């Protein structure tokens, strides 16, 4: 049976109520140790003093979107998510986690697209912890965090830093898996439609569909760690430097060809219209040779990059 997150059902008490009882306990210690000067009361006072110190370990405070993993001598007892000030069994190990959303900006990496062109691609994603049990016990996050929670003299540093280092360990896990998912998705598509054809999905034109696939791959990889990707988007896409100049010339050539096609298509339409108008309105009668010459001149004028220099013909059209 697969282990999963459980709500903590153990004993808990209001922290302020226990704090009041804690303060009353110190009164009993004072009475036993200083007002009743007998051996039994000294022993009782010592026991109460020991209990007084032990009770300090039971207090905990939770803010919204925080959780505590409750572990009793190595056994998982559930996840505590209620906000407020509480007191629980002081022998319970309370591992603090943050359930708040976090951003991760993955630096652009070099990958090969579907046809082998080297490209640079990066992404930004929003993630958060969804299953605290998997996050703590399915991956080795505690060991990764403990590598950075000890100071130079070997002593444990503050709980706040321990939590931050634990969350940094999760972030490092997400970063590595994001790198793998990004390589997988980028390798399935061409960079643009110059290679893939206009009817195929590409990294440049894919938009939301590519982002949805990337988010799906990330969730599949991070599910084992109890991490959910809220949103993932490609935020950087470019050819690698070694082929960027060549691909830029190729894109420019493609754009010039497309523009020329439009110009020629329009020029042919205008020439056809001019010949039809001359014929319909009986302005001038042209034989086939004159029509060919006129078509040639009009196409030169309409398709040229620079303005044509006019030549005035002072002769006649008849031989």
SEVEXKE-171642 format. One record per residue (C-alpha): residue number from 1; chain; x, y, z. Coordinates in steps of 0.02 Angstrom, whole numbers, plus 50000, padded with zeros to 5 digits. Layout:
! residues N
<nr->NUM kette->A X->X Y->Y Z->Z> .
...
END
This chain:
! residues 319
<nr->1 kette->A X->50000 Y->50000 Z->50000> .
<nr->2 kette->A X->50069 Y->50169 Z->49948> .
<nr->3 kette->A X->50104 Y->50284 Z->50094> .
<nr->4 kette->A X->50026 Y->50456 Z->50084> .
<nr->5 kette->A X->50000 Y->50614 Z->50182> .
<nr->6 kette->A X->49890 Y->50600 Z->50337> .
<nr->7 kette->A X->49816 Y->50732 Z->50449> .
<nr->8 kette->A X->49890 Y->50732 Z->50624> .
<nr->9 kette->A X->49765 Y->50658 Z->50748> .
<nr->10 kette->A X->49872 Y->50652 Z->50904> .
<nr->11 kette->A X->49851 Y->50753 Z->51062> .
<nr->12 kette->A X->49861 Y->50941 Z->51045> .
<nr->13 kette->A X->49819 Y->51084 Z->51162> .
<nr->14 kette->A X->49801 Y->51270 Z->51151> .
<nr->15 kette->A X->49973 Y->51346 Z->51170> .
<nr->16 kette->A X->49916 Y->51489 Z->51280> .
<nr->17 kette->A X->49825 Y->51372 Z->51399> .
<nr->18 kette->A X->49980 Y->51264 Z->51416> .
<nr->19 kette->A X->50085 Y->51419 Z->51440> .
<nr->20 kette->A X->49975 Y->51469 Z->51587> .
<nr->21 kette->A X->49994 Y->51295 Z->51663> .
<nr->22 kette->A X->50180 Y->51308 Z->51631> .
<nr->23 kette->A X->50188 Y->51467 Z->51733> .
<nr->24 kette->A X->50087 Y->51386 Z->51874> .
<nr->25 kette->A X->50210 Y->51242 Z->51876> .
<nr->26 kette->A X->50353 Y->51358 Z->51918> .
<nr->27 kette->A X->50254 Y->51413 Z->52072> .
<nr->28 kette->A X->50245 Y->51233 Z->52130> .
<nr->29 kette->A X->50432 Y->51214 Z->52104> .
<nr->30 kette->A X->50466 Y->51367 Z->52210> .
<nr->31 kette->A X->50352 Y->51304 Z->52350> .
<nr->32 kette->A X->50433 Y->51131 Z->52351> .
<nr->33 kette->A X->50613 Y->51188 Z->52343> .
<nr->34 kette->A X->50614 Y->51346 Z->52449> .
<nr->35 kette->A X->50463 Y->51343 Z->52565> .
<nr->36 kette->A X->50459 Y->51160 Z->52615> .
<nr->37 kette->A X->50637 Y->51122 Z->52667> .
<nr->38 kette->A X->50621 Y->50932 Z->52674> .
<nr->39 kette->A X->50699 Y->50796 Z->52569> .
<nr->40 kette->A X->50535 Y->50731 Z->52491> .
<nr->41 kette->A X->50488 Y->50906 Z->52436> .
<nr->42 kette->A X->50662 Y->50933 Z->52364> .
<nr->43 kette->A X->50642 Y->50774 Z->52261> .
<nr->44 kette->A X->50467 Y->50826 Z->52207> .
<nr->45 kette->A X->50532 Y->50998 Z->52162> .
<nr->46 kette->A X->50672 Y->50921 Z->52058> .
<nr->47 kette->A X->50547 Y->50812 Z->51964> .
<nr->48 kette->A X->50435 Y->50962 Z->51931> .
<nr->49 kette->A X->50585 Y->51062 Z->51871> .
<nr->50 kette->A X->50629 Y->50923 Z->51749> .
<nr->51 kette->A X->50449 Y->50919 Z->51685> .
<nr->52 kette->A X->50453 Y->51109 Z->51672> .
<nr->53 kette->A X->50603 Y->51101 Z->51554> .
<nr->54 kette->A X->50529 Y->50957 Z->51452> .
<nr->55 kette->A X->50367 Y->51053 Z->51423> .
<nr->56 kette->A X->50462 Y->51186 Z->51327> .
<nr->57 kette->A X->50487 Y->51063 Z->51183> .
<nr->58 kette->A X->50300 Y->51049 Z->51149> .
<nr->59 kette->A X->50263 Y->51225 Z->51091> .
<nr->60 kette->A X->50245 Y->51264 Z->50907> .
<nr->61 kette->A X->50173 Y->51404 Z->50801> .
<nr->62 kette->A X->50107 Y->51389 Z->50623> .
<nr->63 kette->A X->50067 Y->51527 Z->50499> .
<nr->64 kette->A X->49952 Y->51507 Z->50347> .
<nr->65 kette->A X->50022 Y->51390 Z->50213> .
<nr->66 kette->A X->50146 Y->51309 Z->50332> .
<nr->67 kette->A X->50149 Y->51129 Z->50393> .
<nr->68 kette->A X->50237 Y->51022 Z->50522> .
<nr->69 kette->A X->50283 Y->50841 Z->50490> .
<nr->70 kette->A X->50254 Y->50749 Z->50653> .
<nr->71 kette->A X->50375 Y->50606 Z->50684> .
<nr->72 kette->A X->50376 Y->50507 Z->50846> .
<nr->73 kette->A X->50540 Y->50410 Z->50867> .
<nr->74 kette->A X->50551 Y->50380 Z->50679> .
<nr->75 kette->A X->50367 Y->50343 Z->50649> .
<nr->76 kette->A X->50264 Y->50462 Z->50542> .
<nr->77 kette->A X->50112 Y->50521 Z->50640> .
<nr->78 kette->A X->50036 Y->50642 Z->50515> .
<nr->79 kette->A X->50050 Y->50819 Z->50452> .
<nr->80 kette->A X->49995 Y->50966 Z->50559> .
<nr->81 kette->A X->49923 Y->51111 Z->50456> .
<nr->82 kette->A X->49815 Y->51210 Z->50578> .
<nr->83 kette->A X->49869 Y->51390 Z->50601> .
<nr->84 kette->A X->49898 Y->51462 Z->50774> .
<nr->85 kette->A X->49993 Y->51426 Z->50935> .
<nr->86 kette->A X->49985 Y->51246 Z->50998> .
<nr->87 kette->A X->50065 Y->51123 Z->51118> .
<nr->88 kette->A X->50095 Y->50940 Z->51072> .
<nr->89 kette->A X->50196 Y->50796 Z->51139> .
<nr->90 kette->A X->50370 Y->50869 Z->51172> .
<nr->91 kette->A X->50452 Y->50707 Z->51114> .
<nr->92 kette->A X->50373 Y->50728 Z->50943> .
<nr->93 kette->A X->50495 Y->50783 Z->50808> .
<nr->94 kette->A X->50412 Y->50929 Z->50717> .
<nr->95 kette->A X->50489 Y->50960 Z->50545> .
<nr->96 kette->A X->50431 Y->51125 Z->50473> .
<nr->97 kette->A X->50389 Y->51147 Z->50288> .
<nr->98 kette->A X->50322 Y->51290 Z->50183> .
<nr->99 kette->A X->50172 Y->51258 Z->50069> .
<nr->100 kette->A X->50183 Y->51428 Z->49985> .
<nr->101 kette->A X->50211 Y->51446 Z->49799> .
<nr->102 kette->A X->50390 Y->51479 Z->49742> .
<nr->103 kette->A X->50465 Y->51541 Z->49578> .
<nr->104 kette->A X->50608 Y->51459 Z->49488> .
<nr->105 kette->A X->50696 Y->51541 Z->49340> .
<nr->106 kette->A X->50793 Y->51405 Z->49249> .
<nr->107 kette->A X->50943 Y->51476 Z->49157> .
<nr->108 kette->A X->50946 Y->51443 Z->48968> .
<nr->109 kette->A X->51025 Y->51277 Z->48924> .
<nr->110 kette->A X->51092 Y->51214 Z->48758> .
<nr->111 kette->A X->50991 Y->51072 Z->48681> .
<nr->112 kette->A X->50963 Y->51000 Z->48508> .
<nr->113 kette->A X->50792 Y->51021 Z->48429> .
<nr->114 kette->A X->50703 Y->50884 Z->48329> .
<nr->115 kette->A X->50815 Y->50902 Z->48176> .
<nr->116 kette->A X->50976 Y->50924 Z->48274> .
<nr->117 kette->A X->50999 Y->51112 Z->48274> .
<nr->118 kette->A X->51081 Y->51175 Z->48436> .
<nr->119 kette->A X->50968 Y->51300 Z->48524> .
<nr->120 kette->A X->50964 Y->51393 Z->48690> .
<nr->121 kette->A X->50804 Y->51372 Z->48788> .
<nr->122 kette->A X->50753 Y->51425 Z->48963> .
<nr->123 kette->A X->50595 Y->51422 Z->49068> .
<nr->124 kette->A X->50515 Y->51498 Z->49221> .
<nr->125 kette->A X->50398 Y->51398 Z->49331> .
<nr->126 kette->A X->50292 Y->51414 Z->49487> .
<nr->127 kette->A X->50291 Y->51264 Z->49605> .
<nr->128 kette->A X->50236 Y->51217 Z->49780> .
<nr->129 kette->A X->50230 Y->51067 Z->49896> .
<nr->130 kette->A X->50071 Y->50964 Z->49877> .
<nr->131 kette->A X->50107 Y->50801 Z->49972> .
<nr->132 kette->A X->50215 Y->50830 Z->50126> .
<nr->133 kette->A X->50243 Y->50644 Z->50158> .
<nr->134 kette->A X->50321 Y->50615 Z->49986> .
<nr->135 kette->A X->50420 Y->50776 Z->50000> .
<nr->136 kette->A X->50500 Y->50723 Z->50164> .
<nr->137 kette->A X->50516 Y->50535 Z->50146> .
<nr->138 kette->A X->50512 Y->50487 Z->49960> .
<nr->139 kette->A X->50666 Y->50589 Z->49911> .
<nr->140 kette->A X->50824 Y->50620 Z->50010> .
<nr->141 kette->A X->50784 Y->50802 Z->50047> .
<nr->142 kette->A X->50833 Y->50789 Z->50231> .
<nr->143 kette->A X->51011 Y->50733 Z->50192> .
<nr->144 kette->A X->51029 Y->50867 Z->50058> .
<nr->145 kette->A X->50968 Y->50998 Z->50181> .
<nr->146 kette->A X->51077 Y->50935 Z->50324> .
<nr->147 kette->A X->51233 Y->50963 Z->50219> .
<nr->148 kette->A X->51203 Y->51149 Z->50238> .
<nr->149 kette->A X->51119 Y->51161 Z->50409> .
<nr->150 kette->A X->51278 Y->51141 Z->50509> .
<nr->151 kette->A X->51391 Y->51287 Z->50545> .
<nr->152 kette->A X->51579 Y->51285 Z->50533> .
<nr->153 kette->A X->51601 Y->51227 Z->50714> .
<nr->154 kette->A X->51483 Y->51080 Z->50688> .
<nr->155 kette->A X->51338 Y->51151 Z->50790> .
<nr->156 kette->A X->51160 Y->51155 Z->50727> .
<nr->157 kette->A X->51104 Y->51327 Z->50670> .
<nr->158 kette->A X->50931 Y->51404 Z->50689> .
<nr->159 kette->A X->50770 Y->51316 Z->50644> .
<nr->160 kette->A X->50728 Y->51453 Z->50520> .
<nr->161 kette->A X->50888 Y->51421 Z->50424> .
<nr->162 kette->A X->50857 Y->51234 Z->50431> .
<nr->163 kette->A X->50686 Y->51259 Z->50351> .
<nr->164 kette->A X->50761 Y->51374 Z->50219> .
<nr->165 kette->A X->50895 Y->51246 Z->50178> .
<nr->166 kette->A X->50764 Y->51108 Z->50168> .
<nr->167 kette->A X->50663 Y->51212 Z->50045> .
<nr->168 kette->A X->50822 Y->51249 Z->49947> .
<nr->169 kette->A X->50849 Y->51062 Z->49934> .
<nr->170 kette->A X->50676 Y->51044 Z->49858> .
<nr->171 kette->A X->50714 Y->51188 Z->49739> .
<nr->172 kette->A X->50874 Y->51103 Z->49684> .
<nr->173 kette->A X->50775 Y->50943 Z->49649> .
<nr->174 kette->A X->50648 Y->51043 Z->49547> .
<nr->175 kette->A X->50787 Y->51129 Z->49451> .
<nr->176 kette->A X->50870 Y->50966 Z->49399> .
<nr->177 kette->A X->50706 Y->50886 Z->49348> .
<nr->178 kette->A X->50656 Y->51044 Z->49253> .
<nr->179 kette->A X->50818 Y->51034 Z->49155> .
<nr->180 kette->A X->50778 Y->50854 Z->49105> .
<nr->181 kette->A X->50597 Y->50892 Z->49060> .
<nr->182 kette->A X->50648 Y->51043 Z->48957> .
<nr->183 kette->A X->50773 Y->50938 Z->48857> .
<nr->184 kette->A X->50640 Y->50806 Z->48827> .
<nr->185 kette->A X->50509 Y->50929 Z->48763> .
<nr->186 kette->A X->50632 Y->51032 Z->48659> .
<nr->187 kette->A X->50695 Y->50874 Z->48573> .
<nr->188 kette->A X->50521 Y->50832 Z->48508> .
<nr->189 kette->A X->50497 Y->50989 Z->48402> .
<nr->190 kette->A X->50592 Y->51093 Z->48275> .
<nr->191 kette->A X->50641 Y->51271 Z->48316> .
<nr->192 kette->A X->50530 Y->51351 Z->48183> .
<nr->193 kette->A X->50428 Y->51310 Z->48028> .
<nr->194 kette->A X->50577 Y->51328 Z->47910> .
<nr->195 kette->A X->50623 Y->51151 Z->47957> .
<nr->196 kette->A X->50457 Y->51077 Z->48015> .
<nr->197 kette->A X->50338 Y->51141 Z->47881> .
<nr->198 kette->A X->50200 Y->51267 Z->47908> .
<nr->199 kette->A X->50073 Y->51137 Z->47966> .
<nr->200 kette->A X->50178 Y->51068 Z->48108> .
<nr->201 kette->A X->50195 Y->51126 Z->48287> .
<nr->202 kette->A X->50361 Y->51212 Z->48326> .
<nr->203 kette->A X->50445 Y->51284 Z->48479> .
<nr->204 kette->A X->50423 Y->51461 Z->48414> .
<nr->205 kette->A X->50242 Y->51444 Z->48362> .
<nr->206 kette->A X->50183 Y->51316 Z->48491> .
<nr->207 kette->A X->50142 Y->51443 Z->48626> .
<nr->208 kette->A X->50018 Y->51377 Z->48753> .
<nr->209 kette->A X->50021 Y->51200 Z->48685> .
<nr->210 kette->A X->50209 Y->51184 Z->48711> .
<nr->211 kette->A X->50193 Y->51259 Z->48886> .
<nr->212 kette->A X->50054 Y->51136 Z->48930> .
<nr->213 kette->A X->50161 Y->50989 Z->48875> .
<nr->214 kette->A X->50308 Y->51055 Z->48975> .
<nr->215 kette->A X->50198 Y->51075 Z->49129> .
<nr->216 kette->A X->50132 Y->50897 Z->49107> .
<nr->217 kette->A X->50308 Y->50824 Z->49093> .
<nr->218 kette->A X->50364 Y->50919 Z->49247> .
<nr->219 kette->A X->50216 Y->50859 Z->49351> .
<nr->220 kette->A X->50252 Y->50680 Z->49298> .
<nr->221 kette->A X->50433 Y->50695 Z->49355> .
<nr->222 kette->A X->50397 Y->50789 Z->49517> .
<nr->223 kette->A X->50247 Y->50686 Z->49574> .
<nr->224 kette->A X->50363 Y->50565 Z->49664> .
<nr->225 kette->A X->50425 Y->50710 Z->49772> .
<nr->226 kette->A X->50251 Y->50775 Z->49814> .
<nr->227 kette->A X->50284 Y->50935 Z->49715> .
<nr->228 kette->A X->50155 Y->51016 Z->49602> .
<nr->229 kette->A X->50197 Y->51133 Z->49458> .
<nr->230 kette->A X->50067 Y->51272 Z->49453> .
<nr->231 kette->A X->50131 Y->51351 Z->49292> .
<nr->232 kette->A X->50278 Y->51326 Z->49174> .
<nr->233 kette->A X->50324 Y->51437 Z->49027> .
<nr->234 kette->A X->50468 Y->51449 Z->48905> .
<nr->235 kette->A X->50541 Y->51622 Z->48931> .
<nr->236 kette->A X->50696 Y->51613 Z->48820> .
<nr->237 kette->A X->50719 Y->51535 Z->48649> .
<nr->238 kette->A X->50859 Y->51567 Z->48525> .
<nr->239 kette->A X->50981 Y->51478 Z->48412> .
<nr->240 kette->A X->51150 Y->51435 Z->48489> .
<nr->241 kette->A X->51287 Y->51563 Z->48451> .
<nr->242 kette->A X->51381 Y->51448 Z->48332> .
<nr->243 kette->A X->51236 Y->51442 Z->48208> .
<nr->244 kette->A X->51142 Y->51602 Z->48253> .
<nr->245 kette->A X->51221 Y->51706 Z->48112> .
<nr->246 kette->A X->51186 Y->51573 Z->47980> .
<nr->247 kette->A X->51007 Y->51549 Z->48038> .
<nr->248 kette->A X->50980 Y->51737 Z->48039> .
<nr->249 kette->A X->51032 Y->51748 Z->47856> .
<nr->250 kette->A X->50918 Y->51601 Z->47819> .
<nr->251 kette->A X->50771 Y->51688 Z->47902> .
<nr->252 kette->A X->50811 Y->51848 Z->47807> .
<nr->253 kette->A X->50818 Y->51753 Z->47643> .
<nr->254 kette->A X->50652 Y->51669 Z->47681> .
<nr->255 kette->A X->50574 Y->51838 Z->47721> .
<nr->256 kette->A X->50643 Y->51914 Z->47559> .
<nr->257 kette->A X->50575 Y->51768 Z->47456> .
<nr->258 kette->A X->50404 Y->51784 Z->47536> .
<nr->259 kette->A X->50403 Y->51972 Z->47503> .
<nr->260 kette->A X->50457 Y->51946 Z->47322> .
<nr->261 kette->A X->50318 Y->51821 Z->47295> .
<nr->262 kette->A X->50190 Y->51950 Z->47352> .
<nr->263 kette->A X->50268 Y->52086 Z->47243> .
<nr->264 kette->A X->50271 Y->51976 Z->47086> .
<nr->265 kette->A X->50093 Y->51917 Z->47119> .
<nr->266 kette->A X->50034 Y->52098 Z->47132> .
<nr->267 kette->A X->50136 Y->52154 Z->46981> .
<nr->268 kette->A X->50064 Y->52017 Z->46869> .
<nr->269 kette->A X->49889 Y->52065 Z->46925> .
<nr->270 kette->A X->49921 Y->52248 Z->46884> .
<nr->271 kette->A X->49994 Y->52209 Z->46712> .
<nr->272 kette->A X->49845 Y->52098 Z->46672> .
<nr->273 kette->A X->49728 Y->52237 Z->46726> .
<nr->274 kette->A X->49822 Y->52367 Z->46620> .
<nr->275 kette->A X->49813 Y->52261 Z->46462> .
<nr->276 kette->A X->49629 Y->52225 Z->46489> .
<nr->277 kette->A X->49590 Y->52411 Z->46512> .
<nr->278 kette->A X->49687 Y->52461 Z->46356> .
<nr->279 kette->A X->49595 Y->52328 Z->46255> .
<nr->280 kette->A X->49421 Y->52363 Z->46325> .
<nr->281 kette->A X->49428 Y->52553 Z->46306> .
<nr->282 kette->A X->49512 Y->52547 Z->46134> .
<nr->283 kette->A X->49648 Y->52666 Z->46188> .
<nr->284 kette->A X->49784 Y->52586 Z->46084> .
<nr->285 kette->A X->49801 Y->52427 Z->45982> .
<nr->286 kette->A X->49952 Y->52321 Z->46025> .
<nr->287 kette->A X->50019 Y->52172 Z->45933> .
<nr->288 kette->A X->50096 Y->52026 Z->46025> .
<nr->289 kette->A X->50273 Y->52097 Z->46017> .
<nr->290 kette->A X->50216 Y->52264 Z->46088> .
<nr->291 kette->A X->50118 Y->52176 Z->46225> .
<nr->292 kette->A X->50271 Y->52074 Z->46272> .
<nr->293 kette->A X->50379 Y->52231 Z->46278> .
<nr->294 kette->A X->50248 Y->52321 Z->46383> .
<nr->295 kette->A X->50233 Y->52174 Z->46504> .
<nr->296 kette->A X->50423 Y->52168 Z->46521> .
<nr->297 kette->A X->50435 Y->52356 Z->46557> .
<nr->298 kette->A X->50293 Y->52355 Z->46682> .
<nr->299 kette->A X->50364 Y->52207 Z->46777> .
<nr->300 kette->A X->50533 Y->52292 Z->46786> .
<nr->301 kette->A X->50453 Y->52451 Z->46854> .
<nr->302 kette->A X->50340 Y->52362 Z->46979> .
<nr->303 kette->A X->50465 Y->52232 Z->47041> .
<nr->304 kette->A X->50625 Y->52335 Z->47046> .
<nr->305 kette->A X->50702 Y->52382 Z->47214> .
<nr->306 kette->A X->50740 Y->52557 Z->47152> .
<nr->307 kette->A X->50635 Y->52681 Z->47056> .
<nr->308 kette->A X->50644 Y->52655 Z->46867> .
<nr->309 kette->A X->50714 Y->52794 Z->46756> .
<nr->310 kette->A X->50582 Y->52845 Z->46628> .
<nr->311 kette->A X->50625 Y->52843 Z->46443> .
<nr->312 kette->A X->50515 Y->52949 Z->46329> .
<nr->313 kette->A X->50476 Y->52867 Z->46162> .
<nr->314 kette->A X->50447 Y->53005 Z->46031> .
<nr->315 kette->A X->50416 Y->52884 Z->45889> .
<nr->316 kette->A X->50254 Y->52804 Z->45833> .
<nr->317 kette->A X->50180 Y->52635 Z->45868> .
<nr->318 kette->A X->50152 Y->52598 Z->45681> .
<nr->319 kette->A X->50294 Y->52543 Z->45566> .
END
